[in-house]
Structure formats: structure tokens, C-alpha cells
């Protein structure tokens, strides 16, 4: 990859991420618009954060907008969350299948992102008890 660009609510946390080539702070709950040009990314990822978005479908439509044709969205999700900060659709049913259905619905209704694919990527071994999933 020639560059990795990040966005998020905390400039301090973004600045500490040494994998980023650059970052643009943004609070997507205040303004659900990604601060990037149309068709500017091959991949868009979101790591364990969709459960806190107040306008997730608007954000997913933004993901579709900034992806290049044939681009890929990858949403990772565990079953951990800050319950008091997560949105109601997330906390009504805290099961993994319910969360994966919610994320897949966002992908589906954003349009032009293809059929959602769900993958379990939970590490195996002693002491592992936190399932991890990808919706692509």
C-alpha cells in the first residue's frame, strides 16, 4: 500500500497510530460525512466502531462514495462494547448473529457494495474468549 489514511474522533489517538501515513480527525456522529474525495480509496476499514454511530447508514453511504469502483469495505467487530455508549439497535439484542445482521444490513442498503460476506476470524487457543468477525 502506498498510504494508509485514518479518521476518527480523537486527534491524539490518531497521532499515536504509527501505521497511518496521514489522518483527518472527524466526528461522524456530528457530521456523518467522510472528509475525503469521491472514489479515493481501494479499501475502507472500520475497526469495532459501527456500534457507536448514530447515523450508520449515512456513514456507510459515505464509505460507498469514497471507494473506487471494485473497492472493498471491511468492518471488524467483536462482541465487546461500551454498553452505555452503543446505540439502541446494537444493545437491543447483544448476540453476535444480531450484530452481524445489523452490519450486513448497512452494507446492503448503502447500495453498490455487493452482497455482504461475514467471516469469523476469532483467534484459537487457550485464554481466547472474545469472538471476532469481519463483514465485507
C-alpha positions in Angstrom: 0.0 0.0 0.0 1.3 3.4 -0.8 -0.6 5.1 2.0 -2.9 4.4 4.9 -5.2 7.3 5.9 -7.2 7.3 9.1 -10.1 9.2 10.5 -11.6 9.2 14.0 -12.8 11.4 16.8 -9.5 11.7 18.7 -6.6 13.5 17.1 -4.4 12.3 19.9 -5.2 8.6 19.3 -4.8 9.1 15.5 -1.4 10.7 16.0 -0.2 7.8 18.1 -1.0 5.3 15.3 2.3 4.8 13.5 0.7 2.8 10.7 -1.0 5.9 9.3 0.6 7.9 6.5 -1.8 10.7 7.5 -5.0 11.3 9.4 -8.0 13.6 9.4 -9.9 14.0 12.6 -13.7 13.8 12.2 -16.7 13.2 14.5 -19.0 11.2 12.3 -21.8 11.4 14.8 -21.8 15.2 14.5 -21.4 15.2 10.7 -21.7 11.8 9.0 -19.5 12.8 6.1 -16.1 11.3 5.4 -13.6 14.1 4.8 -12.3 12.5 1.5 -12.9 12.9 -2.2 -15.1 10.6 -4.2 -13.5 7.3 -5.3 -10.3 7.9 -3.4 -9.7 4.6 -1.7 -9.3 0.9 -2.7 -10.2 -0.2 0.8 -12.1 1.3 3.7 -11.9 -0.4 7.1 -13.7 0.3 10.3 -12.5 -1.4 13.5 -15.0 -2.1 16.3 -16.8 1.3 15.9 -20.0 0.9 14.0 -21.9 0.2 17.2 -21.4 3.8 18.3 -22.5 5.6 15.1 -25.8 7.5 15.4 -26.2 7.6 11.6 -24.6 4.4 10.5 -26.4 4.1 7.1 -25.3 7.6 6.2 -21.7 6.7 7.1 -21.9 3.5 5.1 -23.2 5.5 2.1 -20.1 7.7 2.6 -17.9 4.6 2.6 -19.5 3.6 -0.8 -18.9 7.2 -2.1 -15.2 7.2 -1.2 -14.5 3.7 -2.5 -13.1 3.3 -6.0 -15.0 1.0 -8.3 -14.3 -2.5 -7.2 -13.1 -1.3 -3.8 -13.7 -3.2 -0.6 -15.2 -2.3 2.8 -14.0 -4.3 5.8 -15.8 -3.9 9.1 -14.4 -5.8 12.0 -16.5 -6.4 15.1 -16.2 -8.2 18.4 -18.9 -8.7 21.0 -17.3 -6.2 23.4 -18.6 -2.7 23.6 -19.2 0.2 25.9 -22.8 -0.6 26.5 -23.7 2.9 27.7 -22.2 4.4 24.5 -23.6 1.9 22.0 -26.7 2.8 20.0 -30.1 1.2 20.7 -30.1 -1.0 17.6 -26.9 -2.6 18.9 -28.0 -3.1 22.5 -31.5 -4.4 21.9 -30.0 -7.8 21.1 -26.4 -8.3 22.2 -25.9 -11.6 20.3 -23.2 -11.9 17.7 -25.7 -13.0 14.9 -27.8 -9.9 15.6 -24.8 -7.6 15.3 -23.7 -9.3 12.1 -27.2 -8.9 10.7 -27.2 -5.2 11.6 -23.8 -4.6 9.9 -24.8 -6.6 6.8 -28.0 -4.6 6.6 -25.9 -1.3 6.5 -23.7 -2.7 3.7 -26.8 -3.9 1.8 -28.7 -0.7 2.0 -25.8 1.6 1.2 -26.0 0.2 -2.3 -23.3 -0.8 -4.8 -21.2 -2.5 -2.2 -22.2 -6.0 -3.2 -23.6 -8.9 -1.1 -22.2 -8.7 2.4 -19.9 -11.6 3.4 -19.5 -12.5 7.1 -16.3 -14.2 8.3 -15.3 -15.3 11.7 -11.7 -14.5 12.5 -11.6 -15.5 16.1 -8.1 -16.5 17.3 -7.9 -20.0 18.5 -6.1 -21.2 21.6 -6.0 -21.1 25.4 -7.4 -17.9 27.0 -9.2 -16.8 23.9 -12.8 -15.9 24.7 -13.6 -12.8 22.6 -15.0 -13.7 19.2 -14.0 -11.5 16.2 -15.9 -11.1 13.0 -15.5 -9.4 9.6 -18.3 -8.1 7.5 -17.0 -7.4 4.0 
